[in-house]
Structures are given as structure tokens and as C-alpha cells.
Amino acid sequence: MTLRKEPATDGLARTLRTLRASRRISQGALAAAAGIQTKMISHYENGLSVPNLETARKIAEVLGVAIDVFYADSIPLVQSSGLPE
């Protein structure tokens, strides 16, 4: 089975890799603290897979960030409709 890069995972992968490295946490240590397999951290960081919300929440907790930092690049900006608030 060949793993392919998931579409629109570059932001999540880059953010996760940067946060983990900046905190000097190994993939193995992050995985253990989040209760997942080490290979899954590698898959997330290389854009081969996307964590479900529960796993993303656990990873964010270990890294000490809000979960939304992983998805900020993938949330489309909404233009103002011009309607009064």
C-alpha cells in the first residue's frame, strides 16, 4: 500500500512539525503523551494523514496550544455580507 499526501494538509503538517520542534519534543514522546503510535505523528507531519478531532485535541493539549492553530490555514475567510449586525 502506498501512502499519498492528503489534500490541504500542508498547514497542519507544517504547524505540527514547527510546534513540536520548537518545544524540543520527539515524535515518540509526543505520540506517547497523546496516546497514539509514533508513526501517526510522522504521518501527520508529512501530510499523509489527518488526525481526527479527538487526537488533534490531545496533541494540542500536549503542545500547550489551542486546537484551532492546526486548522487556521484551512478555514476560509468569510467576506462581509454588508448586512447590518
Backbone torsions as a table, in degrees:
resi	resn	phi	psi	omega
1	MET	NA	129.5	178.5
2	THR	-101.6	129.1	178.5
3	LEU	-86.0	136.5	177.9
4	ARG	-114.7	149.8	178.1
5	LYS	-65.9	131.5	177.8
6	GLU	-73.3	143.0	177.5
7	PRO	-66.6	147.3	174.5
8	ALA	59.9	34.9	177.4
9	THR	-108.9	-1.5	-176.5
10	ASP	-57.1	-44.2	-178.9
11	GLY	-63.8	-46.1	179.2
12	LEU	-63.4	-46.3	-178.4
13	ALA	-61.0	-48.0	-178.5
14	ARG	-64.1	-43.5	-179.6
15	THR	-64.1	-46.4	-179.5
16	LEU	-61.9	-47.2	-179.4
17	ARG	-60.8	-45.0	-178.4
18	THR	-64.5	-46.2	179.6
19	LEU	-62.7	-45.5	-179.0
20	ARG	-62.7	-45.8	-178.6
21	ALA	-66.0	-39.6	-178.7
22	SER	-65.9	-24.5	178.2
23	ARG	-95.3	0.7	178.5
24	ARG	55.8	45.3	177.7
25	ILE	-108.4	130.5	178.0
26	SER	-73.5	160.7	175.8
27	GLN	-59.0	-40.3	-179.7
28	GLY	-63.7	-43.1	179.9
29	ALA	-66.7	-41.3	178.3
30	LEU	-63.7	-44.8	179.9
31	ALA	-61.5	-45.6	-179.5
32	ALA	-61.6	-43.9	-179.0
33	ALA	-67.4	-30.0	180.0
34	ALA	-90.4	-6.5	178.0
35	GLY	75.4	33.0	178.9
36	ILE	-130.0	172.4	179.3
37	GLN	-76.6	144.8	180.0
38	THR	-56.7	-39.5	-177.4
39	LYS	-61.9	-25.0	179.5
40	MET	-70.3	-36.7	176.0
41	ILE	-61.6	-43.4	177.5
42	SER	-60.6	-44.1	178.7
43	HIS	-61.7	-42.3	179.2
44	TYR	-65.1	-43.6	-177.7
45	GLU	-70.1	-22.5	179.4
46	ASN	-101.7	6.9	176.7
47	GLY	71.9	20.4	-179.2
48	LEU	-88.7	-16.5	-179.1
49	SER	-155.0	161.4	178.9
50	VAL	-124.1	130.5	-179.7
51	PRO	-69.5	146.5	173.1
52	ASN	-70.9	170.3	-174.4
53	LEU	-60.8	-38.8	-180.0
54	GLU	-65.0	-43.6	178.8
55	THR	-66.5	-42.2	177.7
56	ALA	-61.1	-38.9	178.2
57	ARG	-62.7	-43.4	179.7
58	LYS	-64.6	-43.4	179.5
59	ILE	-63.0	-45.5	179.1
60	ALA	-59.5	-42.0	179.4
61	GLU	-61.2	-45.4	179.4
62	VAL	-62.5	-39.6	-178.4
63	LEU	-81.3	-10.0	177.8
64	GLY	74.7	34.8	178.8
65	VAL	-128.9	165.8	174.0
66	ALA	-78.3	146.6	-177.1
67	ILE	-59.4	-28.6	-176.0
68	ASP	-66.0	-17.9	178.2
69	VAL	-62.8	-26.9	179.3
70	PHE	-73.6	-25.4	-172.4
71	TYR	-112.4	2.8	-176.2
72	ALA	-57.6	-37.5	-179.8
73	ASP	-71.9	-20.8	-174.5
74	SER	-101.4	-2.0	179.6
75	ILE	-89.8	116.9	-178.5
76	PRO	-68.8	143.2	176.1
77	LEU	-78.3	137.8	-179.2
78	VAL	-99.4	126.7	178.1
79	GLN	-73.8	147.0	176.4
80	SER	-64.9	137.2	-179.0
81	SER	-82.0	-10.9	-178.1
82	GLY	82.3	-0.7	178.9
83	LEU	-80.0	146.0	177.3
84	PRO	-64.6	148.1	-178.9
85	GLU	-83.8	NA	NA
